[in-house]
Amino acid sequence: MPILSALTDARLSPAVTTGWPEAADAVARLMPSAVIAANGPDTSLNALARQVAAIQPYVPLIALNPRGVLPENVIGFEGDDLARLTARLRTALRVRSLHATTLRRLIDDGASGAPEIDPIQDAIVLLIGRGAAYPALSVALGERVGVVGALSIEAAAKHLNLRDLDGIILAEGFSSRVVDAFLTVLSEDARFRNLPVVVTVPPPEHRFDLPNLDFAQGDPARIVADALPLIRQHAFEARLGRTLRSLDAGGLIDPRSGLLTPTAFERDFAAAVYHAQTRGDGLSVAKFTLNRADQRVLFDTARIVSRLMRKMDFGTLQADGSILVVFAETDLRGAQGIARRLTAIMKQTLHSGRREARIDPDVQLATLIPGDSARAILARLTKLDTRRAAS
């Protein structure tokens, strides 16, 4: 059987084959690391998907040449390129290994797990294009995930370097040479090699080292539906990575935001104020408020801030949706410059789930003065925020 030979050649065996009538029993008995499904009826595939979804750690389920819309946890694979299939499977198995490591660490550390929410709720997808299909793709994507739009490859490159993305959809509007160059850059950068990438123009003749690259044309809603399982898998992988970083930090980092938990922030802020007062150092605090932002945008913004902060700075996402960032050893003038840069990046990269709503961050600044306490600085920020809202 060609698939078995390909798995053996890729050192992904031993593999066991079974028919659809025995599939459920085989999964329960063997507890496989992955499942590849071929030529099955939709009802059987749906039942298998539910069974596999309940297994921990994560078990990837790949359906070969699917005919209909796939269940949420089933990754589709079109074509007969078995080398590409094994590459996609190997990438999925790395997510399984990461999940197993995370579960083990959570047990060993006695920590609570990541929030039990669908990873798709945190997913951010970059949509690149300027053709007639762009609006329809934007609407179809926006109904399920966060969307970042780019009308040029140059704008797309900025987003790739500024934020964590869970997928890319490259729509029409670019020459084959530009598409080829863009995919080549993605394949040569380890940061992007495993990203789900969907290209809606005809494929070139040569291959790219991108295991989760698909070419799809036709109905935008179907293109998005087929891409969602891979996007969900990547968002799940990103969440696992943040959870491990949180464990490495003793649980002081929130896995969804990438910033300190509110409790850890209060403790570190009080210590920072004390040391700054003792040494005569500067210290400033910025409060970023995102108007009309939903939960996905808030967490996405927090993760952007966590990437852009200096190593000496720290911050938290508050319950009211505002983001506090402490600038260590920084006076008010320096804090104003840093805050302006952060605000400019937020304006360029944040998009509301409602197409008509613009997200324009407000920022308030307070700086340490002699005799200040952490509570006094935060109180000044609150007064500044209240005055701005009333004006």
WORAUR-V614361 format. One record per pair of residues at least 12 apart in sequence whose ideal C-beta (glycine too) atoms are under 8 Angstrom apart, sorted by the first residue. I is the first residue (numbers start at 1). J is the second residue. Records with the same first field share a line. If there is no record, write none. Layout:
# WORAUR-V614361
I = J  J
This chain:
# WORAUR-V614361
1 = 17
2 = 82
3 = 15  36  38  82  85
4 = 17
6 = 82  83  85  86
7 = 86  89
9 = 86
10 = 83  86  89  90
12 = 86  89  90  93
16 = 30  32
20 = 40  41  44
23 = 37  40  44  48
24 = 47  48  51
27 = 48  51  52  55
28 = 51
31 = 55
32 = 59
33 = 59  93  96
34 = 59  60  61  62  89  92  93  96
35 = 48  52  59  60  61  62
36 = 61  62  64  85  89
37 = 61  62  63  64  74
38 = 63  64  65
39 = 64
40 = 63
42 = 67  68
45 = 63  66  70  71  74
46 = 71
48 = 61
49 = 61  70  71  72  73  74
50 = 71
52 = 73
53 = 71  72  73
56 = 99  103
57 = 96  97  99  100  103
58 = 95  96  99  236
59 = 96
60 = 75  89  92  93  95  96  233
61 = 73  74  75
62 = 74  75  76  77  85  88  89  92
63 = 75  76  77
64 = 77  85
65 = 77  78  79
69 = 222  225  226
70 = 225  226  229
72 = 118  120  228  229  232
73 = 229  232
74 = 229
75 = 88  92  229  230  233
76 = 226  229
78 = 214
81 = 207
84 = 207  211
87 = 211
88 = 211  212
90 = 211
91 = 194  211  212
92 = 233
94 = 194  237
95 = 233  236  237  240
98 = 237  240  241  244
99 = 236  240
101 = 244
102 = 114  240  243  244  247
105 = 244  247
106 = 243  247
109 = 247  251
111 = 247  251
113 = 243
114 = 239  240  242  243  255  256
115 = 255  256
118 = 232
119 = 232  235  236  238  239
120 = 144  145  228  231  232  235
121 = 295  296
122 = 166  235  238  239  256  296  299  300
123 = 144  145  146  166  167  231  232  234  235
124 = 145  146  147  148  163  164  165  166  296  300
125 = 141  145  146  147  148  165  166  167  168  169  231
126 = 148  150  156  159  160  165  167  168  169
127 = 141  147  148  149  150  168  169  171
128 = 149  150  151  152  153  156  168  169  170  171  174
129 = 151  169  170  171  172  173  174  200
130 = 151  152  171  172  173
131 = 171  172  173
132 = 172
133 = 171  172  200  220
134 = 149  171  172  173
136 = 220  221
137 = 169  171  200  220  223  224
139 = 220
140 = 220  221  223  224
141 = 169  224
142 = 353  355
144 = 224  228
145 = 166  167  228  231
146 = 296  297  300  351  353
147 = 351
148 = 163  165  349  351
149 = 351
153 = 174  178  182
156 = 168  182
158 = 348
159 = 349
160 = 191  192
162 = 304  307  308  345  349
163 = 300  303  304  307  349
164 = 238  303  307
165 = 195
166 = 195  196  231  234  235  238
167 = 195  196  197  198  227  230  231  234
168 = 186  195  196  197  198
169 = 197  198  200  223  224  227
170 = 182  197  198  199  200  201
171 = 200
172 = 200  201
174 = 201
176 = 201  204
179 = 199  201  204
180 = 204
183 = 197  199  208  210  213
184 = 208
186 = 208  210
187 = 208  209  210
188 = 209
193 = 209  210  211
194 = 211  212  234
195 = 210  212  234
196 = 212  214  227  230  231  233  234
197 = 210  212  213  214
198 = 213  214  215  216  223  226  227
199 = 213  214  215  216
200 = 215  216  217  223
201 = 215  217
202 = 215  217
203 = 215
212 = 230  234
214 = 226  227  230
239 = 255  256
242 = 255  256  258
243 = 255
245 = 258
252 = 264
254 = 302  316  317
256 = 299  302
257 = 299  302  303  306  316  317
258 = 302  303  306  307
259 = 302  305  306  314  315  316  317  323
260 = 314  315  316
261 = 316
262 = 316  318  319
264 = 316
265 = 314  315  316  324
266 = 374
268 = 314  326
269 = 285  314  326  374
270 = 373  374
272 = 326  328  374
273 = 368  372  373  374  377
276 = 328  329  368
277 = 368  370  371  372
281 = 328  329
282 = 329  330  331  334  367  368
283 = 326  327  328  329  330  367  368
284 = 326  327  330  331  332  334  335  365  366  367  368
285 = 324  325  326  327  335  365  366  367  377  378  381
286 = 324  325  327  335  338  339  342  363  364  365
287 = 322  323  324  363  364  365  381  384  385
288 = 301  305  322  323  324  325  339  342  343  346  361  362  363
289 = 321  322  361  362  363  364  385
290 = 321  322  323  346  350  359  361
291 = 359  360  361  362
292 = 352  354  357  358  359
293 = 321  350  352  359
294 = 352  353
296 = 353
297 = 350  351  352  353  359
298 = 317  321
299 = 317
300 = 350
301 = 323  346  350  361
302 = 315  317  323
304 = 345  346  349
305 = 323  325  342
308 = 341  342  345
309 = 325
310 = 327  328  338
312 = 328  329
313 = 325  326  327  328
314 = 326
322 = 385
324 = 378  381
325 = 342
331 = 367
332 = 365  367
335 = 365  367
336 = 365
339 = 363  365
342 = 363
343 = 361  363
346 = 359  361
347 = 359  360  361
362 = 385  388
364 = 381  384  385  388
365 = 381  384
366 = 378  380  381  384
